[in-house]
């Protein structure tokens, strides 16, 4: 049996997950592009594989046109926006993911981006390395208001960290966890608009789905304070990138910290080179702990399915009916 490893960070810092696959006797095929693949690029690769350790490649038609052997797509992460689950179910392909495996690492990065933008850390580093010495004036995290859109595993991790800054924390989530909120002093926002209007820092922790695509648009950006900072470690397409670029260039908001983009790599995205931004190449999950947890979760799912068992985190249970 063959396993395609399309996730470019799979086993990069911790070899154990790939070693486990090899120990099962599986032949390993690696992503030949070193980046997320398009459906057309996937199509010939899926012809002869039985399982995929999947990154954020485009797993939708025509990728499956010749995938007669494919039994399981195991996501190296939690997001499923890149996988056409109904099409996989129709073809009898099991889809699994690894929810929570990278939550703490991503929460770390979200707070890191807040600090980096607020205190001009990248600019200060570039200043010194270029032989200059210039003052910069930033924003306070201490006792500022943090607004969270999404209070799942990652959002909760951000809350735990930001309590150390004595921040007021305001969150909106349709499935609001009252017990967690009471324990950590999180205020329940009545609406998305309330979060945007009141927060000094807005951190996005939403899944990408039709309802959230372009969710942070020009109208919603106009609600934010001119001193506010927007952070996105979720999915790039949640933000209308042209609208955010316009807001940054006009000084309508203070800045943005971004690890994700509508298209990756971002190419000619209007956000590339925008003022008062810190931009990273989707690396929030790239720590030994997170990669090991995701890699082992993916490996567990692949071994389970190829041995006739259901994976722990099954995303399309209908495939077994």
Long-range contacts (C-beta under 8 A, 24 or more apart in sequence): 1-25, 1-26, 1-27, 1-50, 1-51, 1-306, 2-26, 2-27, 2-28, 2-29, 2-48, 2-49, 2-50, 2-51, 2-69, 3-27, 3-28, 3-29, 3-49, 3-50, 3-51, 3-52, 3-53, 3-302, 4-29, 4-30, 4-31, 4-45, 4-46, 4-49, 4-51, 4-52, 4-53, 5-29, 5-30, 5-31, 5-52, 5-53, 6-31, 6-36, 6-37, 6-42, 6-45, 6-52, 6-53, 6-54, 6-55, 6-57, 7-31, 7-53, 7-54, 7-55, 7-76, 7-77, 7-298, 8-34, 8-35, 8-36, 8-55, 9-55, 9-76, 9-285, 9-286, 9-291, 10-53, 10-55, 10-76, 10-291, 10-294, 10-295, 10-298, 11-291, 11-295, 12-286, 12-291, 13-286, 13-287, 13-288, 13-291, 13-292, 14-288, 14-291, 14-292, 14-295, 16-292, 16-295, 16-296, 17-53, 17-292, 17-295, 17-296, 17-298, 17-299, 18-295, 20-296, 20-299, 20-303, 21-53, 21-299, 21-302, 21-303, 24-303, 24-306, 26-50, 26-51, 26-302, 26-306, 31-55, 31-57, 35-264, 35-265, 36-82, 36-264, 39-63, 46-70, 50-306, 51-302, 51-305, 51-306, 53-295, 53-298, 53-299, 53-302, 54-82, 54-83, 54-298, 56-82, 56-264, 56-282, 57-82, 58-82, 59-83, 59-84, 59-88, 60-84, 60-87, 61-87, 64-88, 64-91, 64-93, 67-91, 67-93, 71-305, 71-306, 72-96, 72-301, 72-302, 72-305, 72-306, 72-311, 74-98, 74-297, 74-298, 74-299, 74-301, 74-302, 74-305, 74-311, 75-298, 75-315, 76-294, 76-295, 76-298, 77-101, 77-102, 77-285, 77-294, 78-102, 79-207, 79-208, 79-235, 80-207, 80-315, 81-207, 81-208, 81-209, 81-235, 81-237, 83-315, 85-315, 85-316, 88-316, 88-319, 89-316, 89-318, 89-319, 92-319, 93-319, 94-301, 94-305, 94-310, 94-311, 94-314, 94-316, 94-319, 95-314, 95-315, 95-316, 95-319, 96-298, 96-301, 96-305, 96-311, 96-312, 96-313, 96-314, 96-315, 97-297, 97-313, 97-315, 98-293, 98-294, 98-297, 98-298, 98-301, 98-313, 99-153, 99-313, 100-153, 101-290, 101-293, 101-294, 101-297, 102-284, 102-285, 102-290, 102-293, 102-294, 103-153, 103-154, 103-156, 103-157, 104-157, 104-289, 104-290, 105-284, 105-285, 105-286, 105-287, 105-289, 105-290, 106-154, 106-157, 106-233, 106-284, 106-285, 106-290, 107-154, 107-155, 107-156, 107-157, 107-158, 107-160, 107-161, 108-157, 108-161, 108-284, 108-287, 109-233, 109-259, 109-280, 109-283, 109-284, 110-154, 110-158, 110-203, 110-205, 110-231, 110-233, 110-257, 110-284, 111-158, 111-161, 111-162, 113-231, 113-233, 113-257, 113-258, 113-259, 113-278, 113-280, 114-141, 114-201, 114-203, 114-229, 114-231, 114-257, 115-141, 116-257, 116-278, 117-229, 117-231, 117-254, 117-255, 117-256, 117-257, 117-276, 117-277, 117-278, 118-201, 118-229, 118-255, 121-278, 122-278, 139-200, 139-227, 139-229, 139-254, 141-165, 141-167, 141-201, 142-166, 142-167, 143-167, 143-168, 144-168, 144-200, 144-201, 145-169, 145-170, 145-198, 145-199, 145-200, 145-201, 146-170, 146-199, 146-200, 146-201, 146-203, 147-171, 147-172, 147-189, 147-195, 147-196, 147-198, 147-199, 147-200, 147-201, 147-202, 147-203, 148-172, 148-173, 148-186, 148-195, 148-202, 148-203, 148-205, 149-173, 149-192, 149-195, 149-202, 149-203, 149-204, 149-205, 149-206, 150-204, 150-205, 150-206, 150-207, 150-234, 151-176, 151-177, 151-180, 151-181, 151-186, 151-205, 152-205, 154-205, 154-233, 154-234, 155-203, 155-205, 156-180, 156-184, 158-203, 158-205, 159-184, 159-186, 160-184, 167-201, 170-194, 170-195, 170-198, 170-199, 171-195, 192-220, 193-220, 193-223, 196-220, 196-223, 196-224, 197-223, 197-224, 197-225, 199-224, 199-225, 199-228, 200-225, 200-227, 200-228, 200-229, 201-228, 201-229, 201-231, 202-228, 202-229, 202-230, 202-231, 203-231, 203-232, 203-233, 204-230, 204-231, 204-232, 204-233, 204-234, 204-238, 204-239, 205-233, 205-234, 206-234, 206-235, 206-238, 207-234, 207-235, 208-234, 208-235, 208-237, 208-238, 212-238, 213-237, 213-238, 214-238, 214-239, 214-240, 215-239, 216-240, 216-243, 216-244, 217-243, 218-243, 218-246, 218-247, 221-247, 221-252, 221-253, 222-247, 222-252, 224-252, 224-253, 225-253, 225-254, 226-251, 226-252, 226-253, 226-254, 227-253, 227-254, 228-253, 228-254, 229-253, 229-254, 229-255, 229-256, 229-257, 230-255, 230-256, 230-257, 231-256, 231-257, 231-258, 232-256, 232-257, 232-258, 232-259, 232-260, 233-259, 233-260, 233-284, 234-260, 235-260, 236-260, 236-261, 236-262, 236-263, 236-264, 236-266, 237-262, 241-269, 241-270, 241-271, 242-270, 244-270, 244-271, 244-274, 245-270, 245-271, 245-274, 248-274, 248-275, 248-276, 248-277, 249-274, 249-275, 259-283, 259-284
